Amino acid sequence: MTKEPKLSLDCALELVTELEPKALIEWIQAKRQEELLSFSTAVYILTAQIPSGRVLGYGMIAGLIGSPRAARQVGYALRNLKAEQVDIESPKCIPWWRVIRSSGEIALNSGGHLPDQQALLLQDEGIQVLNYKVSMKDYAWHIV
């Protein structure tokens, strides 16, 4: 039996655009179980769906895509986004700035993404950031 190839990010994003959040999570978990989505692609798909004005923690994303102990790997995946995926003017932009620590803190050692830039982008979306911290109670995206 031949294994199906993994879905590309562009193809996967096209498939999920109309899904409600709960169905999105189920779809991602199913495709990951079938080994049709890489870990990074699953991170990018979920991150791309976080609504403006909302945030998710690294650990929350890891758990939602079926890898609850992989918060650090979520950070690595986001750090490895391509230039067009971090350019906020690009239609292929993945809103990396909406991913913060589960405590609400912006990671100050976030590799290529500057904490000041992340704070400004969050504030542009109406999120209050105080001392590089966001209220998860007020701004977390509650999916399920």
C-alpha positions as CSV (number, residue, x, y, z in Angstrom):
1,M,0.0,0.0,0.0
2,T,1.4,3.4,-1.0
3,K,1.5,6.1,1.5
4,E,-0.1,9.4,0.5
5,P,2.2,12.4,0.3
6,K,2.0,15.0,3.1
7,L,-0.2,18.0,2.4
8,S,1.5,21.2,1.5
9,L,0.8,24.3,3.7
10,D,-1.0,26.1,0.8
11,C,-3.2,23.1,0.0
12,A,-4.0,22.5,3.7
13,L,-4.8,26.2,4.3
14,E,-7.2,26.1,1.3
15,L,-9.0,23.0,2.8
16,V,-9.5,24.5,6.2
17,T,-10.6,28.1,5.5
18,E,-14.3,27.4,6.1
19,L,-14.0,25.0,9.1
20,E,-15.3,26.0,12.5
21,P,-12.6,26.0,15.2
22,K,-13.7,22.6,16.7
23,A,-13.8,21.0,13.2
24,L,-10.4,22.5,12.4
25,I,-8.8,20.9,15.4
26,E,-10.4,17.5,14.6
27,W,-9.2,17.8,11.0
28,I,-5.6,18.7,12.0
29,Q,-5.5,15.8,14.6
30,A,-6.9,13.3,12.0
31,K,-4.4,14.4,9.3
32,R,-1.6,14.2,11.8
33,Q,-2.6,10.7,12.9
34,E,-2.8,9.7,9.2
35,E,0.7,11.2,8.9
36,L,-0.5,13.6,6.1
37,L,0.5,16.7,8.0
38,S,4.0,17.5,9.4
39,F,4.2,18.9,12.9
40,S,5.3,22.3,11.5
41,T,2.5,22.4,8.9
42,A,0.0,21.7,11.7
43,V,1.4,24.6,13.8
44,Y,1.2,26.9,10.8
45,I,-2.4,26.0,9.9
46,L,-3.6,26.5,13.5
47,T,-1.6,29.7,13.9
48,A,-3.0,31.1,10.6
49,Q,-6.5,30.6,12.0
50,I,-6.1,32.5,15.2
51,P,-8.4,35.5,14.9
52,S,-7.1,39.1,15.1
53,G,-7.2,40.3,18.7
54,R,-6.7,36.8,20.1
55,V,-3.7,34.8,21.1
56,L,-2.7,31.2,21.9
57,G,0.1,29.8,24.0
58,Y,2.8,27.6,22.5
59,G,1.7,24.7,24.8
60,M,-1.9,25.3,23.8
61,I,-1.1,24.9,20.2
62,A,1.0,21.8,20.9
63,G,-1.9,20.2,22.8
64,L,-4.5,21.1,20.2
65,I,-2.5,19.5,17.3
66,G,-2.1,16.4,19.3
67,S,1.4,16.8,20.8
68,P,0.8,18.2,24.3
69,R,4.4,18.0,25.4
70,A,5.8,19.8,22.3
71,A,5.5,23.5,23.3
72,R,9.2,24.2,22.6
73,Q,8.9,22.6,19.1
74,V,6.0,25.0,18.3
75,G,8.4,27.8,19.0
76,Y,11.1,26.2,16.8
77,A,8.5,25.8,14.0
78,L,7.5,29.5,14.2
79,R,11.1,30.5,14.3
80,N,11.6,28.7,11.0
81,L,8.9,30.4,9.0
82,K,10.0,31.7,5.6
83,A,10.5,35.4,5.0
84,E,7.2,35.7,3.1
85,Q,5.4,34.0,6.0
86,V,6.6,36.5,8.5
87,D,6.1,39.6,6.3
88,I,2.8,41.2,7.5
89,E,2.3,42.6,4.1
90,S,2.4,39.2,2.4
91,P,-0.8,37.3,1.7
92,K,1.1,34.2,2.9
93,C,1.8,35.7,6.3
94,I,1.3,33.4,9.3
95,P,0.5,35.6,12.3
96,W,3.3,34.4,14.5
97,W,2.8,37.3,16.8
98,R,-0.4,35.8,18.1
99,V,1.5,33.0,19.7
100,I,2.9,33.7,23.2
101,R,3.7,31.8,26.3
102,S,0.8,30.1,28.0
103,S,1.4,32.5,31.0
104,G,0.6,35.4,28.7
105,E,4.3,36.5,28.4
106,I,5.9,37.4,25.1
107,A,9.0,35.2,24.8
108,L,11.9,37.6,25.0
109,N,14.3,35.1,23.5
110,S,12.1,34.3,20.5
111,G,14.9,34.0,17.9
112,G,14.1,36.0,14.8
113,H,11.0,37.7,16.1
114,L,11.6,40.8,18.2
115,P,9.6,41.1,21.4
116,D,9.0,44.9,20.7
117,Q,7.7,44.1,17.3
118,Q,5.4,41.4,18.6
119,A,4.1,43.7,21.3
120,L,3.3,46.4,18.7
121,L,1.6,44.0,16.4
122,L,-0.6,42.7,19.2
123,Q,-1.4,46.2,20.3
124,D,-2.4,47.1,16.7
125,E,-5.0,44.3,17.0
126,G,-6.4,45.8,20.2
127,I,-4.6,43.6,22.6
128,Q,-3.3,45.3,25.8
129,V,0.3,44.4,26.4
130,L,1.9,45.5,29.7
131,N,5.5,44.7,30.4
132,Y,5.5,42.2,27.5
133,K,2.5,40.4,29.1
134,V,-1.0,39.8,27.8
135,S,-4.0,38.7,29.8
136,M,-4.8,35.2,28.7
137,K,-8.2,35.6,30.5
138,D,-9.1,38.4,28.2
139,Y,-7.4,37.6,24.9
140,A,-6.9,33.8,24.6
141,W,-8.7,32.2,21.7
142,H,-11.1,29.7,23.3
143,I,-11.5,27.1,20.6
144,V,-13.4,24.3,22.3
